Structure formats: structure tokens, C-alpha cells
Amino acid sequence: MSGKSVPFSVRLAAEDAEFIASLSIPGAVTPSDKIRLIISEARLRKDIGQEFSEVLKAIQEDLRPSLDNLRAYEREREIESELLHYFAEWLCEAQAEFVSGPKDGSDLIKFEARIAQRIAKLTEYALRLAITADAPCFAPDLMTNLTRRIVELSRLVEAHNSKENSGV
């Protein structure tokens, strides 16, 4: 396609037109500018392929408004949730790992191991938050209460594995 502009007309519902008008996109002022940038971002997402780092950047960008809202609420209330910030980071990485997927059929075992590692990392972090009575969460005792089941299950798994390894 040449660099020449082509007029393009579209009908939008009133709420969509209002949304585009109110949308704040750096470098885009008019509705036409905003629509061109939205199309450009969609093209970039289609063209980035499945490389983990590129997928991660796109996912982080999608999550940015939610994180900005969370930070604003935290500032208003002068309280922070380390749990939510860690989860957002973990979520981006886990989703990027899954979207970038296995490279081919021979990568399935490594892919599964990468996903398992992500799950273990989140579980380990949750358990670390439960160590103190005042975890850096909005509700400080939240993690202590929630991780009791994980601890109980891990004891059962350990007992089961001990029995299997001892030949009982």
C-alpha cells in the first residue's frame, strides 16, 4: 500500500463517538488521529509475532490503565497493596508466557515447565506474604487466612509423597 491517504467513512453509535472524543491518547487530538493510532496499535499487535518480550510489552500496556487507577486509589487512601502490584506483574508475565506459547511440538515440555514455574512463583510469593501478621495488603491478615489451605494441602502432598517413596 502506498503512503497516500484514503478517505474512509464509518458510522458509530453515539456512545462510541463520545468515547473516542473523550479518549486521551498522547499525540492524537482529533477523532481521525485517534482512530489512526488505534489501527496502528492493532496492526502492531498483529505483526509482533509471538516473542515473549513483545507480547509482554503489549499486555503491560493493556493493563496500564487498571494499574494507574489502583495507584490513584492507593494515593487517595494512603495505603498500598504489594499483593495487587505483584499479582499484576505476575499476570502480565504469565499471560505473555502462555500467549507466546511453545515454539513447536518439541518445546512442549519446556513450555509446560515455564508455566509451572510461573504458578510456583505466585504460590511462593503468597506464602511469603503470609509469614507476617501484617502483610503489605489492604487487609493485613488476608494472606494468613487464605494460605492455611495451601499449607494444609502441601502437608498432605508431602505425606503422600513420603509414603510412595518409602514403598508403603
C-alpha positions as a Python dict, from the first residue, in 0.01 Angstrom:
ca = {
    (1, 'M'): (0, 0, 0),
    (2, 'S'): (128, 342, -86),
    (3, 'G'): (172, 624, 164),
    (4, 'K'): (-129, 802, 13),
    (5, 'S'): (-425, 866, 246),
    (6, 'V'): (-759, 714, 155),
    (7, 'P'): (-1083, 868, 281),
    (8, 'F'): (-1277, 620, 493),
    (9, 'S'): (-1622, 678, 634),
    (10, 'V'): (-1775, 490, 923),
    (11, 'R'): (-2094, 519, 1125),
    (12, 'L'): (-2058, 489, 1501),
    (13, 'A'): (-2307, 463, 1783),
    (14, 'A'): (-2332, 788, 1979),
    (15, 'E'): (-2163, 634, 2285),
    (16, 'D'): (-1871, 512, 2069),
    (17, 'A'): (-1829, 859, 1918),
    (18, 'E'): (-1835, 1011, 2269),
    (19, 'F'): (-1582, 752, 2385),
    (20, 'I'): (-1341, 835, 2101),
    (21, 'A'): (-1386, 1209, 2162),
    (22, 'S'): (-1306, 1166, 2532),
    (23, 'L'): (-1023, 919, 2477),
    (24, 'S'): (-687, 1061, 2576),
    (25, 'I'): (-412, 929, 2350),
    (26, 'P'): (-75, 1108, 2350),
    (27, 'G'): (-10, 1256, 2007),
    (28, 'A'): (-372, 1224, 1893),
    (29, 'V'): (-613, 1518, 1917),
    (30, 'T'): (-883, 1471, 1656),
    (31, 'P'): (-1107, 1164, 1623),
    (32, 'S'): (-926, 1083, 1297),
    (33, 'D'): (-588, 1095, 1476),
    (34, 'K'): (-720, 867, 1749),
    (35, 'I'): (-866, 614, 1505),
    (36, 'R'): (-540, 609, 1306),
    (37, 'L'): (-346, 537, 1628),
    (38, 'I'): (-592, 264, 1731),
    (39, 'I'): (-548, 99, 1388),
    (40, 'S'): (-170, 140, 1415),
    (41, 'E'): (-169, -33, 1756),
    (42, 'A'): (-388, -316, 1626),
    (43, 'R'): (-151, -363, 1329),
    (44, 'L'): (149, -367, 1562),
    (45, 'R'): (-14, -635, 1780),
    (46, 'K'): (-85, -846, 1473),
    (47, 'D'): (269, -806, 1343),
    (48, 'I'): (467, -854, 1665),
    (49, 'G'): (456, -1230, 1640),
    (50, 'Q'): (484, -1445, 1945),
    (51, 'E'): (809, -1329, 2106),
    (52, 'F'): (772, -1321, 2483),
    (53, 'S'): (920, -974, 2531),
    (54, 'E'): (699, -815, 2264),
    (55, 'V'): (385, -989, 2391),
    (56, 'L'): (476, -882, 2747),
    (57, 'K'): (506, -516, 2641),
    (58, 'A'): (163, -527, 2473),
    (59, 'I'): (-1, -689, 2776),
    (60, 'Q'): (160, -442, 3016),
    (61, 'E'): (29, -158, 2801),
    (62, 'D'): (-322, -306, 2816),
    (63, 'L'): (-302, -332, 3195),
    (64, 'R'): (-160, 18, 3245),
    (65, 'P'): (-498, 198, 3290),
    (66, 'S'): (-602, -50, 3561),
    (67, 'L'): (-270, -5, 3742),
    (68, 'D'): (-296, 372, 3713),
    (69, 'N'): (-644, 356, 3871),
    (70, 'L'): (-515, 131, 4150),
    (71, 'R'): (-227, 371, 4223),
    (72, 'A'): (-467, 666, 4231),
    (73, 'Y'): (-692, 488, 4483),
    (74, 'E'): (-388, 396, 4690),
    (75, 'R'): (-267, 757, 4693),
    (76, 'E'): (-613, 883, 4794),
    (77, 'R'): (-631, 641, 5085),
    (78, 'E'): (-259, 648, 5168),
    (79, 'I'): (-238, 270, 5160),
    (80, 'E'): (-71, 24, 4924),
    (81, 'S'): (-120, -337, 4831),
    (82, 'E'): (203, -510, 4746),
    (83, 'L'): (-8, -815, 4670),
    (84, 'L'): (-200, -643, 4391),
    (85, 'H'): (111, -491, 4236),
    (86, 'Y'): (292, -824, 4242),
    (87, 'F'): (-14, -1001, 4101),
    (88, 'A'): (-39, -751, 3813),
    (89, 'E'): (327, -808, 3729),
    (90, 'W'): (283, -1185, 3756),
    (91, 'L'): (-35, -1175, 3548),
    (92, 'C'): (139, -994, 3262),
    (93, 'E'): (431, -1237, 3265),
    (94, 'A'): (209, -1546, 3290),
    (95, 'Q'): (-20, -1429, 3012),
    (96, 'A'): (275, -1336, 2790),
    (97, 'E'): (428, -1678, 2852),
    (98, 'F'): (105, -1850, 2756),
    (99, 'V'): (37, -1631, 2451),
    (100, 'S'): (392, -1669, 2320),
    (101, 'G'): (335, -2043, 2369),
    (102, 'P'): (558, -2330, 2271),
    (103, 'K'): (781, -2263, 1970),
    (104, 'D'): (693, -2601, 1820),
    (105, 'G'): (598, -2953, 1925),
    (106, 'S'): (943, -3024, 2064),
    (107, 'D'): (911, -2726, 2302),
    (108, 'L'): (600, -2858, 2482),
    (109, 'I'): (788, -2995, 2783),
    (110, 'K'): (985, -2673, 2831),
    (111, 'F'): (669, -2466, 2779),
    (112, 'E'): (485, -2663, 3045),
    (113, 'A'): (782, -2622, 3280),
    (114, 'R'): (784, -2244, 3223),
    (115, 'I'): (412, -2225, 3308),
    (116, 'A'): (460, -2447, 3616),
    (117, 'Q'): (745, -2219, 3726),
    (118, 'R'): (516, -1915, 3695),
    (119, 'I'): (249, -2087, 3907),
    (120, 'A'): (504, -2188, 4170),
    (121, 'K'): (640, -1833, 4178),
    (122, 'L'): (295, -1690, 4256),
    (123, 'T'): (229, -1953, 4524),
    (124, 'E'): (568, -1887, 4682),
    (125, 'Y'): (500, -1514, 4689),
    (126, 'A'): (160, -1568, 4851),
    (127, 'L'): (321, -1783, 5118),
    (128, 'R'): (587, -1518, 5182),
    (129, 'L'): (314, -1261, 5241),
    (130, 'A'): (157, -1493, 5499),
    (131, 'I'): (472, -1508, 5713),
    (132, 'T'): (397, -1182, 5892),
    (133, 'A'): (74, -1089, 6062),
    (134, 'D'): (72, -754, 5885),
    (135, 'A'): (130, -834, 5517),
    (136, 'P'): (152, -530, 5286),
    (137, 'C'): (-210, -571, 5169),
    (138, 'F'): (-522, -364, 5221),
    (139, 'A'): (-634, -631, 5471),
    (140, 'P'): (-310, -732, 5650),
    (141, 'D'): (-438, -1070, 5772),
    (142, 'L'): (-577, -1167, 5431),
    (143, 'M'): (-285, -1385, 5324),
    (144, 'T'): (-252, -1563, 5657),
    (145, 'N'): (-614, -1674, 5635),
    (146, 'L'): (-601, -1770, 5267),
    (147, 'T'): (-276, -1964, 5279),
    (148, 'R'): (-388, -2201, 5556),
    (149, 'R'): (-544, -2428, 5292),
    (150, 'I'): (-227, -2420, 5081),
    (151, 'V'): (-18, -2516, 5383),
    (152, 'E'): (-258, -2797, 5470),
    (153, 'L'): (-253, -2927, 5113),
    (154, 'S'): (126, -2912, 5099),
    (155, 'R'): (145, -3120, 5417),
    (156, 'L'): (-88, -3377, 5262),
    (157, 'V'): (119, -3385, 4942),
    (158, 'E'): (437, -3427, 5145),
    (159, 'A'): (283, -3714, 5347),
    (160, 'H'): (159, -3881, 5028),
    (161, 'N'): (499, -3849, 4859),
    (162, 'S'): (675, -3984, 5169),
    (163, 'K'): (452, -4292, 5167),
    (164, 'E'): (515, -4352, 4795),
    (165, 'N'): (892, -4308, 4833),
    (166, 'S'): (909, -4542, 5130),
    (167, 'G'): (719, -4812, 4940),
    (168, 'V'): (427, -4824, 5185),
}
